[in-house]
Amino acid sequence: MRIDAHQHYWSIARTDYGWLTPDKGILYRDYGPDDLKPLLARYEFDATIAVQAAPSVEETLYLLGLSESEPTLAGVVGWLDLTDPRMEREFVKLREHSSFVGIRPMIQDLPDGWILQDAVVENIRMLSEADFPIDLQARPRHLTDLIRLAERVPKLRAVVDHLAKPEIDRSAWLPWSEHFAELAGHEGIFAKISGFSAEPGREWKLKEARPYVRHALEAFGPDRVMYGSDWPVCLESSTYDAVLQATIDFVPDSWTEENLDFLFGKNAEKFYKLTLNPGK
């Protein structure tokens, strides 16, 4: 099964996307399964993981609703309030839905140390005891926090999204590369090869991301990496086709076809415990 392990669907009629405003240009429109399916078919992807784009349970329910009728939508990474001492109650309710496969706190814009709050750590520990995965949407400044989190929660099963967004246009190799490799030393942590095209206000060509992607691939190895297009966000500076081709080009020459199968599907299937529902 070939899986695009990171993409988004949204409707601008919803009111919980605080960041999705008219100045977002190409992103300021509805994006749904019918927009993505031609690309999935072109590149023979069987399924996707839709990741939350709003910090609300309501958006998670919206995505889960889409999964009920869309056979290519194999799983939803939703949102829960990790600071809420009563989070477990909402978690148990969402787990009744077979497509609910993970959660993601939107920490990239939160202050340093947020994820190390006692209430947050306890909720993450609860998730880890349930063997339930978490996506970590971080920036380089958060990597030391994530290392400390992995030390405090030894059973943590998490994936770092978008390589933790290294500042490629500033050639910020250090300390990103050292911290990223240290995080890879925790066997429950995976890395998404996603989100390496330039963000608005930043400028770099995809080829300039090569050493960063290669470092992630080599640090985590073929058993703990997964490909994600970050569509439609990638459209701000690139295309679905170009991001996929760049990922293929950046793979080490020594990797086998089996290694590629893990990068482009098997690792996501294992990490998120996916099961396709042929009855959808």
N, C-alpha and C positions, 0 to 999 in steps of 0.2 A: 504494500500500500504506500503510494507516494503522498506525502502530506506537506502542505504549506502550514507551518506551525505558528504563524503569527500574521493575522490580518484583522481588519476591522469592518464592521457594518454600522451605519448610523443613519438616523433620520433627523434633519435639522428642525423638524416640527417639535421634537422633544426639547425639553427645557433644562436638561441637566448637563449639557456639554458647555461648561463655562468658557472653554477655550475656543469653541467653534463659532467664530464671528465672521461677518462678511469680508473682513480684511484677510481671511485665510485663502482667498482666491479659489483655486481649483478644488480645494477641499470643502468649500461651502456649498454643498449640494448633497442630496441623498446618495448613499452607496449601499447597495444590497446584493444579494446572491446573483441576480440576473446580470449585474455588471461584471462580476468576477468570473462566472462560470465559463465564458468563452476562453479566458486566459488559462483557467485550470485545464480545460479540454485540450488546448493547444500544446501544453507542456505535460500532459498526461498525469496531472495531479488528481488523486481520487478523493481527497478530503482536505479540510482546513480546520484550524483552530481559530475561532473568533475571540479576540481579546478585548476586554472592557476599554472604553474610552471616556467614561464618566464615572465619578466617584459616588455611585448610587446603586442600591439594590434594584431599583426600578429598571435601570438600564440592563442589569444582568437578566432580569425577567424578560425584557424585550428580546435579548439575544437568545435566551432559551426558547422563547416562543418561535423565533425564526427556525431554530434547529428542529422543531417538531415537524416541519413540512419541507425542509431542505436536506436532501440526502448527502450533499457534499459537506455539510456542517457537522463534523464529527464531535466537536467539543467546544465548550464555552469557558473561558477564563474570566470569571466575574469579579465583583468587588464586594467586600464586607468591611465594616469599620473595625479595624484591628485595635482601636483604643477602647472599644466597648466591652466592659466586663461580661455583658450578656450575649456576646457575639456567637457563642456556641449554639444558642437556641436558633438563630437565623441560619447558621451553617447547617444544622441538622435538617431544617426545612428544605433548603436548596439542594441538599444531597439526595432528596427524593427524586430529583430530575436526573435521568441517566446521562444527559449531555453536560452537566455541571462537573467540570474536570479540574478546576483550579481557581485560585483567586489572585488578584494583583492589586497591591496598594500602590497608589501613584506617588512614589517617594521622590521622583526626580526633582520636584520643585519644593520638597519639604526640607526643613532644616536638618543639619547634621545632628545625628544622635536620635532622631525621631524613632527609628526602628528599634532602638535599644531601650525604649521606655519599658518599665516592668510590665504594664498591662499588655503592650504589644508583644513582648517576648512570650508572655504566658499564653496568649492566643496562638502565636506561631508554634509554640510547643504543643498545644492541643492539636493543631493541624498535623504536626509531624507525628504525634502518637497515633493519629488516624491514617498515617501514610498518605496524606493529601498534599499535593504540590502547590507551590506558590511561585508566581513570576515576580522578579525583582526588577522594577523599572528604575534604574539608578543612573547616576552620573559619576565620573571618576572620583569626585570628592566623597562619595558614599561608600567606596570600596572598603575602606578600613572598617566602617561600621558593619558591612556585610561579613567581613572576616571575623569580627568579634561576635556577630550573631551566630555564625556557624560554630564557633567555639562554645557558645552558651547553649546551643540546641544541637547536640551531636547527631540527632536523627533527622535533621533538616533535609527536606527534599525540595530543592529550589532550582530555578533557571534564571540566569542573568540575561535580561533582554538587551538587544542592540549593543552588545559588547560594552555596556555601561557608557555608551556615547563618548568615546575619546574625542578630544579636540584636534581632529586631523589637520585642520587648516593652520593650527598653531604648532604643528609637529610636537605635540605634547606626549611623547613616547614614555617619558618618565614623569611621575612614578606610576602611571597607569599600567604599564607592562609588568612591573614588579608586583603590584597589588593584584592584578588579574591572575598572574601565575600562582600567587599565594592562595587565592581563593580556589583555584583549580585543585589545590592539594586536599580539599575536602570532598570526599568521594560522592556525597549526596548532591553536589552542585553541578549543574549543567550550564551550557552557554548557548544562547541563540545567535546564529549567524544571521543577523537582521539589523535593519535600521542604520546601515553604514553609509547611506547617501546623505548629502549635505542637508542640514536643517536651514530654514529661512534665516537670512542674515549671515550665514556662513557659506563659504565657497571652497569646494574641493571637487576634483574629478574622482569618479569611482576607482580608477586605477591607483589613486593615492591611498586608498583604504587597504590596499593589498597587504602591507606588513602587519596591520592591526588584525585583519581577518585571519591571516596565516598564523599569527601568534596565538589567537584564540583556538584555532583548529589544533595546533600542536600542543598547547598547554592542556587542553581538556581531552584531546584524543578522539578518535572516531566513535567511541562508545558514549560520549557525553556532549555531543553537539547536535543541534537541529536547525534546519533551514527555515527561515520565515521571511516572506516578502516585505512585510510591513505595509502592504497595500491597504488603503489608497494613500497613506501618508508619504510613501516613496515617490508619489507623482509630483510632489512639490519641486523636486530637482532631478528626477530620473524617470524610468519606466519600469513596469513589471519585468519586461523582457531583459532590460539591461542589468537589473539587480540580480536576476537569476543567472545570467551568463557570467557576470563578474564573480559570483560565488563559485561557479564551476571552474572558472579560470584560476581562482586563488587556491584551490585544493592542492595539497602537496602531491608531487609526481608519484610518490611512493604509495599513495592510497589506492586500494583495490576497488573493484566494482562493489564488493561486499561493503567496504567502508562507505562508499557513496550511498548505498541502500540505507545504511544507518543514518547518515546525515540527512537524507531526503525522505525519511519516513519512519524507519523502525525505531529510532530513538524517541521520537515524539509519541509513537504508539505505545512504547513501554513507559515513558515518563508520565503520560496522562492517562494510562490504562484505557486506551480507546477501544470501543467496539462499535462497528458500523451497524446500523439498524436497517436491514433491507426492507423493513415494512414501512419506512417513512414515505 
